[in-house]
Structures are given as structure tokens and as C-alpha cells.
Amino acid sequence: MKRFVFVVAALFVSASISTAQEPSAGDGVPQFAPVTWERLVNAADEPHNWLMYNGTLDGKRFSRLDRIDRSNVAELELKWAYNIRQLDRTETTPLVVDGVMFITESPSNVTAVDATTGRPFWRYEHPLPDDLRICCGRNNRGVAILGETLYMSTLDAHLVAIDARTGNLVWDAEVADYRGGYSKTAAPLVVKDRVVTGIAGGEFGIRGFLDSYDAETGELEWRTYTIPGPDHPDNETWLGDSWRTGGSPTWITGSYDPELNLVYWGTGNPGPDYGSEMRLGDNLYSDSVLALDGDTGEMR
């Protein structure tokens, strides 16, 4: 039977391997400093941490760590291994916060582990219906953090807030009805006191959008559709009513410029993928990069 193992290698360590433990409650409370907005803005100054999906708000995914290079990478040895329970895809980018690692697992779960030992602190499992509509595997790409709260997308198109110290659910917001083909796999993006999150399902006749939620309450603050409605002149780039089911999902995490207060987000394919005669036109704003006001969601 195929199994997935999350492996961490360390430089110049002994060859002894700690036994992976089954995640459970009661293994202690993870200790870390609250992740303020200021820390997120200056995440590049904490190269020992990885505070968001892309590492920094600009989305460059660049690490300033330099201890491991071409001269010594061959000396890496296994330090610990954490056994992931599910047999689905593993496409996550873990967060690392002051020695605590937050690992999402398929289909919509997250575990906090000690980054030094691999010992689990807690595990949150999001309940899912049996009739999901997903195109490309049961996966989850990561979480966001603000203060002491994690934010995670789920396959049934919810956004959940989780206490990062205990693993307890804080709030649960239904972003869209999964029965309409909507799902969520991408890590959210924290912007000041908001959680910006996209949607997947471009293969199932959705109308794409990008949302912003109040980080404390889970209340929807703004929604920007990635396919303009009939009251917008760019709606003419869609044939007839094809805009209603034209896809243009926002299924991968974007970036943010604090100085300009702009959220940058890519959009996916129009739908149907291979039936373009059903959606003649330029199909704005699919296959595009959008720049949105961080406070209002208004397109610039």
C-alpha cells in the first residue's frame, strides 16, 4: 500500500531516527510568538521561519538561509519523519513559526508538529460530505496565520479558522455551495486584518471570484467576480449567458503589495476547457493577473 511520509533532513546530525508518533490531543501546547501583521510584512527578516504560503507577501518564495549549499548538501541526513495518514495527494507548503510546523494533509486536515522532533501537538480534521465535485485530486496546499489563528480552505468550499495552539475550530464560513461545483484547495492570504481566499471548480461550470473575510469574525467583507456580469462592458467578451458558468477560478494563492495596498491574483482557465465554441470571445478575466484594492476588492 502506498503511503506518504513528510521528511525533514538536517545537516550534520546523527543517523538516529525518531519514531513517528500518531497525532493526538494532549501532546502539549505549541509555543510561538503571535504572528502579527507587522511580522508578516517583514517576513523576509525571519529567514528561520516560513510565515505564509509563499514565504513573503511578494510571493517570491526565496529563502535567505545559506547554511546548506552545494558544498555540503550531500551530508544531509534524516532527522525525523512524520507519517501522513491519508493516501491522497500531498501538495502542501508547511508554515514554520518559531519552531512549530503546521502541515496540511488531504483532504482538508491540518496538524501542528514540533519542527525539531516531528512530535505532533494536535490535529484538526474537517468533516466533508460524500458527494464532493472536484476535478484534480483531494488535496490542500497550506494554511495562513494571523495572531494565534490559522486559516484553511476546505474541499467543500468552506474557509475555517483554527486555534493554532489547540487545534480547536474558531469559526467556519461557507464560501460557496460545493454542490454547484465549487471547491477550495489553495492557502489563503492574510492582508492586514483580512483573509483573502480564492475558489476552484473551473471545470464544473462555476463563476470564479475572490473573497475577503474578516479574520476575527469570518464575515464576508468583499467579493470580486473574475467574470464580469451583464452590467459591465467586459461582459460582452462572453457569448450569451456563458459568463454564468465560464470558470475563471482563483485556485492558487496570490500576493500583496503593502505600499500600494494591492492584491495580485491569477485566474485560471475559462470553461468548458475544450469547447470554446460555447464561449466565443476573449472571456475576460480568465487566464489573467488581477490587481485589486486590498480594502474594497475593486479592480484597478
C-alpha positions in Angstrom: 0.0 0.0 0.0 1.4 3.4 -0.9 1.9 5.8 2.0 3.1 9.4 2.2 5.8 10.5 4.6 6.8 14.1 5.3 10.6 14.0 5.7 12.9 16.6 7.2 16.6 16.5 6.6 19.1 18.1 8.9 22.8 18.9 8.4 25.5 17.3 10.5 23.2 15.3 12.7 23.4 11.7 13.9 21.8 8.9 11.9 19.4 8.0 14.6 15.7 8.5 13.6 13.0 9.3 16.0 9.9 7.1 15.7 6.9 9.0 14.2 4.0 9.3 16.6 0.4 9.3 15.8 -1.1 12.8 16.1 -3.3 13.2 19.1 -4.5 15.8 21.5 -2.7 16.2 24.8 0.9 16.2 23.5 1.5 19.7 24.8 0.7 23.2 23.6 2.9 24.6 20.8 4.8 27.7 21.9 5.3 30.6 19.5 5.0 34.3 19.4 1.7 35.6 17.9 2.2 36.3 14.2 1.3 40.0 13.9 0.6 41.8 10.7 4.0 43.6 11.2 5.7 40.2 11.3 4.0 39.2 8.0 5.0 42.4 6.3 8.6 41.9 7.4 8.7 38.1 7.0 11.9 38.3 5.0 13.7 39.4 8.2 12.8 36.0 9.8 14.5 33.5 7.4 14.3 30.8 10.1 10.5 31.0 9.8 8.1 30.5 6.9 5.1 32.6 7.9 2.9 32.2 4.8 2.4 30.0 1.8 4.8 32.0 -0.5 7.2 32.9 2.3 6.7 36.6 1.9 3.9 38.9 0.7 5.5 39.5 -2.7 5.3 35.8 -3.4 8.9 35.2 -4.4 9.4 32.1 -2.3 13.0 33.0 -1.7 14.8 31.8 1.4 17.8 33.8 2.7 19.1 30.8 4.6 22.6 29.9 3.4 23.9 27.2 5.7 23.2 24.5 3.2 24.8 24.9 -0.2 26.5 22.8 -2.9 29.5 22.1 -0.8 27.6 20.3 2.0 24.2 19.3 0.7 25.4 15.7 0.3 25.9 15.5 4.0 22.2 15.9 4.9 20.8 13.0 6.9 17.3 12.2 8.1 16.3 13.8 11.4 12.7 12.8 11.7 9.8 11.6 9.6 6.1 12.3 10.1 3.7 9.8 8.6 0.7 11.4 6.8 -2.4 9.3 7.3 -4.2 9.9 4.0 -3.3 8.2 0.7 -4.3 11.2 -1.3 -2.0 13.8 -2.9 0.4 15.8 -0.8 0.9 19.2 -2.3 1.3 21.3 0.8 3.7 24.1 1.8 4.1 23.9 5.6 4.3 27.0 7.7 7.1 27.3 10.3 6.5 29.6 13.2 9.2 29.8 15.9 9.8 26.0 15.8 6.3 24.9 15.2 5.4 23.5 11.8 1.8 23.5 10.5 1.3 20.8 7.9 -2.0 20.5 5.9 -3.0 17.0 4.8 -5.5 15.8 2.2 -8.3 16.1 2.0 -8.9 19.1 4.4 -6.9 18.5 7.6 -4.0 20.2 9.4 -1.5 19.1 12.0 0.8 21.1 14.3 4.2 19.4 14.9 7.4 20.2 16.7 9.8 21.2 13.9 12.7 19.9 15.9 11.4 16.4 16.8 8.4 15.8 14.5 6.2 15.2 17.5 2.6 16.2 16.8 0.8 18.6 19.1 -2.7 18.4 17.7 -4.6 17.6 14.6 -7.8 19.1 13.1 -9.9 17.1 10.6 -12.6 19.0 8.7 -15.7 16.9 8.1 -16.6 16.5 4.4 -19.7 15.3 2.5 -19.5 12.2 0.4 -20.6 13.9 -2.9 -17.8 16.4 -3.5 -17.3 17.8 -7.0 -13.5 18.0 -7.6 -11.6 17.7 -10.7 -8.0 17.1 -9.9 -7.5 15.2 -6.7 -8.2 15.6 -3.0 -5.5 18.0 -1.9 -4.8 21.0 0.3 -1.9 23.4 -0.3 -1.5 25.1 3.0 -2.7 27.5 5.7 -2.3 31.1 6.6 -1.8 32.5 10.1 -2.5 35.8 11.9 -2.1 36.2 15.6 -2.7 32.8 17.1 -5.2 31.7 14.4 -4.8 29.5 11.3 -7.0 29.8 8.2 -7.6 26.9 5.9 -9.6 26.3 2.8 -11.6 23.1 2.5 -12.7 20.9 -0.4 -16.4 21.6 0.4 -15.7 25.3 -0.3 -15.5 26.5 3.3 -13.0 28.8 5.0 -12.2 27.7 8.5 -10.4 29.5 11.3 -8.5 27.2 13.8 -6.8 28.0 17.1 -3.1 27.5 16.3 -2.3 26.5 19.9 -5.1 23.9 20.5 -6.4 22.9 17.1 -10.0 23.9 18.0 -12.3 25.3 15.5 -12.9 29.1 15.9 -15.3 29.8 13.0 -16.5 28.1 9.8 -17.6 30.2 6.8 -19.3 28.6 3.8 -17.8 30.3 0.8 -19.9 28.7 -1.8 -22.2 25.6 -2.3 -20.0 22.7 -3.2 -22.9 21.1 -5.0 -22.6 23.8 -7.7 -19.1 22.5 -8.5 -17.2 24.8 -6.1 -14.2 23.7 -4.1 -11.2 25.2 -2.3 -7.6 23.9 -2.2 -5.3 26.9 -2.0 -3.8 28.5 1.1 -5.5 31.8 2.0 -3.5 35.1 2.1 -3.7 37.4 5.1 -4.0 41.1 4.2 -3.9 43.3 7.3 -6.9 42.1 9.4 -8.5 40.2 6.4 -8.2 36.8 4.9 -8.3 36.8 1.1 -9.2 33.5 -0.5 -10.0 32.1 -3.9 -12.1 29.4 -5.4 -11.7 26.3 -7.5 -14.0 24.4 -9.8 -13.4 25.9 -13.3 -14.1 22.5 -14.8 -17.5 22.3 -13.3 -19.3 25.4 -14.6 -18.6 27.8 -11.7 -18.3 31.6 -12.0 -14.9 32.5 -10.4 -14.4 35.1 -7.7 -12.0 36.3 -5.0 -13.2 36.9 -1.4 -12.0 38.8 1.6 -13.2 37.8 5.1 -12.8 39.5 8.5 -10.1 37.5 10.2 -11.7 37.7 13.6 -15.4 37.0 12.8 -15.4 35.2 9.4 -17.7 37.8 8.0 -17.5 38.3 4.2 -16.2 41.9 3.5 -16.0 41.9 -0.3 -16.3 39.6 -3.3 -14.9 40.3 -6.7 -16.1 38.1 -9.6 -13.5 37.2 -12.1 -16.1 37.1 -14.9 -17.9 40.5 -15.2 -21.7 40.5 -15.0 -24.1 41.9 -17.6 -23.9 45.4 -16.1 -20.2 45.6 -17.1 -19.0 46.3 -20.6 -16.5 43.5 -20.5 -19.3 41.1 -20.2 -19.5 41.3 -24.0 -16.4 39.2 -24.2 -18.6 36.2 -23.3 -21.2 34.6 -25.7 -24.7 34.8 -24.4 -25.1 33.5 -20.8 -21.8 31.6 -20.9 -20.4 34.1 -18.3 -22.6 32.4 -15.7 -20.6 29.1 -15.9 -17.4 30.3 -17.5 -14.9 29.2 -14.9 -12.0 31.7 -14.4 -11.2 30.2 -11.0 -8.7 31.6 -8.5 -7.3 28.4 -7.1 -3.7 29.4 -6.3 -2.5 31.9 -3.7 -1.8 35.4 -4.8 0.5 38.2 -3.4 0.1 41.6 -1.8 2.0 45.0 -2.0 1.6 46.8 1.3 2.8 50.2 -0.1 0.2 50.2 -2.9 -2.4 48.2 -1.0 -2.9 46.0 -4.0 -3.7 42.3 -4.0 -2.4 40.5 -7.1 -4.2 37.2 -8.0 -4.0 35.0 -11.0 -7.1 33.5 -12.7 -7.5 30.1 -14.3 -9.0 28.7 -17.4 -12.3 29.6 -18.9 -14.8 26.7 -19.2 -15.6 24.4 -20.8 -11.9 23.8 -21.4 -12.1 22.4 -24.9 -15.5 23.7 -26.0 -14.5 27.2 -26.9 -17.4 27.4 -29.4 -19.7 27.6 -26.4 -17.9 30.7 -25.0 -16.8 32.7 -28.0 -14.9 35.9 -27.3 -11.9 37.0 -25.2 -13.5 35.6 -22.0 -12.3 38.3 -19.6 -10.9 38.0 -17.0 -9.9 34.3 -17.3 -6.2 33.4 -17.7 -5.2 36.8 -16.3 -3.5 38.6 -13.4 -5.8 40.9 -11.5 -4.8 43.8 -9.3 -7.4 44.6 -6.6 -7.7 47.2 -3.9 -7.0 45.4 -0.6 -9.7 47.2 1.3 -12.6 47.0 -1.3 -11.7 44.4 -3.9 -12.2 47.0 -6.6 -10.2 46.2 -9.7 -7.5 48.8 -10.6 
